């Protein structure tokens, strides 16, 4: 079986995970899900890694679930289908729990589960000519797992229109809706995406990790509990050496 995900380091602090099924438009199958999970575990376990960059070989970022695999599941029982669906859901949840920020670099098409894979990342960069979409409705299907992320990114009404109509949208529209953080030229995209990640890796790692954690936690908590949890994170951040050094450096600049 060929390698679905390539792991490499081009900067000492940025782990690069590359979807490596260009002949299948990087379609997702169980093997790819397993390899992505292992790669994220590897990056998170490396103390030198501060940012994870997820990108793809070939003309598309990811065309969604592998139709060949979906065909094999047509004879599955409900319990077998549930186990199969949970594998994808478990990966998206793992990405959300990862202590390192994960940055998607999207070119070409990011469709269905491929759009969900990008949305599960903390930051999405895209080429100006990229396209996103949730076309499952045209197959009589529902992007149920992906909607858990989509509604958080764009809100209920925008999310419903995207999944109910199943239209592709261009990168500019995805940026307007909040699915994409930054747009870059396709001609310089690989370098621009890596440079973005290198710059992000230069931020104090504890601050970035705690920011990711509290950002996703408070949205699920009642307001008072969110404030209480935020106070705990505030206190934890102020114990970090980076904060103490930053305060002292700021005061030294004011004195000079």
Residue pairs with C-beta under 8 A, 6 or more apart in sequence:
1 31
2 20
2 21
3 20
3 35
4 19
4 20
4 21
4 29
4 31
4 32
4 35
4 36
5 17
5 18
5 19
5 20
5 32
5 35
5 36
5 39
6 16
6 17
6 18
6 20
6 57
7 15
7 16
7 17
7 18
7 39
7 42
7 43
8 15
8 16
8 18
9 15
9 16
9 49
10 16
10 194
11 194
11 197
11 198
11 201
12 48
13 48
13 49
13 50
13 51
13 198
13 201
13 202
14 49
14 50
14 51
14 52
14 53
14 194
14 197
14 198
14 201
15 39
15 42
15 43
15 46
15 49
15 51
15 52
15 53
15 100
16 52
16 53
16 55
16 194
17 36
17 39
17 40
17 43
17 52
17 53
17 54
17 55
18 55
18 56
18 57
19 26
19 32
19 54
19 55
19 56
19 57
19 61
19 62
20 26
20 56
20 57
21 27
21 32
21 57
21 58
22 56
22 57
22 58
22 59
23 58
24 63
24 66
25 58
25 59
25 60
25 62
25 63
25 109
26 32
26 56
26 57
26 58
26 60
26 61
26 62
26 63
26 114
27 62
27 63
27 64
27 65
27 66
27 67
27 68
27 69
28 62
28 64
28 65
28 66
28 88
28 113
28 114
28 117
29 65
29 66
29 68
29 69
30 69
30 84
30 87
33 87
33 88
33 91
34 87
36 91
37 90
37 91
37 94
40 52
40 94
40 95
40 98
40 102
43 49
43 52
43 98
43 100
44 98
44 99
44 100
49 100
50 100
50 101
50 200
50 201
50 203
50 205
50 208
51 100
51 101
51 102
51 103
51 197
51 198
51 200
51 201
52 98
52 100
52 101
52 102
52 103
53 102
53 103
53 105
53 193
53 194
53 197
54 102
54 103
54 104
54 105
54 117
54 118
54 121
55 61
55 104
55 105
55 107
55 190
55 193
56 62
56 105
56 107
56 108
58 108
59 107
59 108
60 107
60 108
60 109
60 110
60 114
61 104
61 105
61 106
61 107
61 108
61 109
61 110
61 114
61 118
61 130
62 109
62 110
62 111
62 113
62 114
62 115
62 117
62 118
63 109
63 111
63 112
63 114
64 111
64 112
64 113
64 114
64 115
65 88
65 112
65 113
73 80
73 81
73 84
76 84
85 144
85 145
88 113
88 116
88 145
89 145
89 148
91 120
92 116
92 117
92 120
92 145
92 148
92 149
95 102
95 120
95 121
96 120
96 216
99 209
99 212
99 213
100 209
101 122
101 123
101 200
101 208
101 212
102 120
102 121
102 122
102 123
103 121
103 122
103 123
103 124
103 125
103 193
103 196
103 197
103 200
104 117
104 118
104 121
104 123
104 124
104 125
105 125
105 126
105 189
105 190
105 193
106 118
106 124
106 125
106 126
106 127
106 130
106 132
106 171
106 180
107 126
107 127
107 130
107 186
107 189
108 127
108 130
108 131
109 130
109 131
109 132
109 133
109 168
110 117
110 118
110 126
110 130
110 131
110 132
110 133
111 131
111 132
111 133
111 134
111 135
111 168
112 133
112 134
112 135
112 136
112 143
112 146
113 143
113 145
113 146
115 132
115 133
115 134
115 146
115 179
116 143
116 145
116 146
116 149
116 150
118 124
118 132
118 179
119 146
119 149
119 150
119 153
119 179
120 149
122 212
123 181
123 182
123 200
124 179
124 180
124 181
125 180
125 181
125 182
125 183
125 184
125 189
125 192
125 193
125 196
126 132
126 171
126 174
126 175
126 180
126 182
126 183
126 184
127 171
127 183
127 184
127 185
127 186
127 189
128 171
128 172
128 183
128 184
128 185
128 186
129 170
129 171
129 186
130 170
130 171
130 174
131 168
131 169
131 170
131 171
132 168
132 169
132 171
132 174
132 179
132 180
133 162
133 166
133 167
133 168
133 169
134 143
134 146
134 150
134 162
134 163
134 166
135 166
135 167
135 168
136 142
136 143
136 163
136 166
137 163
137 164
137 165
137 166
138 166
142 163
143 150
143 163
147 159
147 163
150 159
150 162
150 163
151 159
152 219
153 159
153 177
153 178
153 179
154 162
154 177
154 178
154 179
158 177
162 169
169 177
171 180
171 183
172 183
174 180
175 181
175 182
175 183
182 196
184 192
184 193
185 192
200 208
204 240
204 242
204 243
204 246
205 242
206 237
206 240
206 242
207 237
207 240
207 242
207 243
210 233
210 236
210 237
213 233
214 229
214 230
214 233
217 226
217 229
218 226
218 229
218 230
221 229
237 243
238 244
